[in-house]
Amino acid sequence: MEELSKEILDQVTEYGRLLFSVDDVAVIIGIDKQKARHWAKSPSHAFMQAYLKGRLMTEAEVRKTTITLAKQGSTPAVEQVKKYIRDSKIENC
């Protein structure tokens, strides 16, 4: 398995955080798209872990903002938070 440097993995995380696709990340950092797609299909591969970390970090920021808006009375935000609550219940694992 090809080793990716910490610098490359940090870039993958950052572009994942910006919600670029796997193909786009590959182009930006200069990795073959086919390799990146292959790595992305393996949840335990360092590339996929870095990419997913970035995407989840952004999702967490969006959720935090949505929860803040819900607490301030935004009806659409309240509905979205209710969905987060339903989806995050342990029995849904």
C-alpha positions in Angstrom: 0.0 0.0 0.0 1.4 3.4 -0.9 2.3 5.6 2.0 1.0 9.2 2.0 3.0 11.9 3.8 1.5 13.8 6.7 1.6 16.9 4.5 -0.5 15.2 1.8 -2.9 13.8 4.3 -3.3 17.3 5.9 -4.1 18.7 2.4 -6.7 15.9 1.9 -8.3 16.8 5.2 -8.4 20.5 4.3 -9.9 20.0 0.9 -12.4 17.4 2.3 -13.3 20.1 4.8 -14.0 22.4 1.9 -16.3 19.7 0.5 -14.4 19.0 -2.7 -15.1 15.7 -4.3 -12.5 12.9 -4.1 -11.7 13.5 -7.8 -11.2 17.2 -7.2 -8.9 16.6 -4.2 -6.8 14.3 -6.3 -6.4 16.9 -9.0 -5.6 19.7 -6.5 -2.9 17.7 -4.7 -1.6 15.9 -7.8 -2.6 12.3 -7.2 -4.0 10.0 -9.9 -7.8 10.1 -9.8 -8.1 6.4 -10.1 -5.8 5.8 -7.2 -7.8 8.3 -5.1 -11.0 6.6 -6.0 -9.6 3.2 -5.1 -8.4 4.6 -1.7 -11.7 6.2 -1.1 -13.4 2.9 -1.3 -11.4 1.6 1.6 -12.7 3.1 4.9 -9.4 2.2 6.7 -7.1 3.8 4.1 -5.3 6.9 5.3 -6.5 8.9 2.3 -10.2 8.1 3.1 -9.7 8.7 6.8 -8.2 12.2 6.1 -10.9 13.0 3.6 -13.7 11.9 5.9 -12.2 13.8 8.8 -12.3 17.0 6.8 -15.9 16.5 5.6 -17.1 15.6 9.1 -15.4 18.7 10.6 -17.4 20.9 8.3 -20.6 18.9 9.0 -19.9 19.5 12.7 -19.6 23.2 12.2 -22.8 23.4 10.2 -24.6 21.4 12.8 -23.3 23.7 15.6 -24.6 26.7 13.6 -28.0 25.0 13.0 -28.4 24.1 16.7 -27.6 27.7 17.6 -30.2 29.0 15.1 -32.8 26.4 16.5 -32.2 27.7 20.0 -32.9 31.2 18.7 -36.2 30.1 17.3 -35.6 29.4 13.7 -38.3 26.9 12.6 -36.3 25.4 9.7 -33.4 24.9 12.1 -35.6 23.3 14.7 -36.8 20.8 12.2 -33.3 20.0 11.1 -32.1 19.6 14.7 -35.0 17.2 15.3 -33.7 15.1 12.3 -30.2 15.2 13.8 -31.7 13.9 17.1 -33.6 11.1 15.4 -30.6 10.1 13.3 -28.2 10.1 16.2 -30.1 7.8 18.5 -28.1 4.8 19.6 -30.7 2.4 18.3 -30.1 3.7 14.7 -26.6 2.4 14.7 
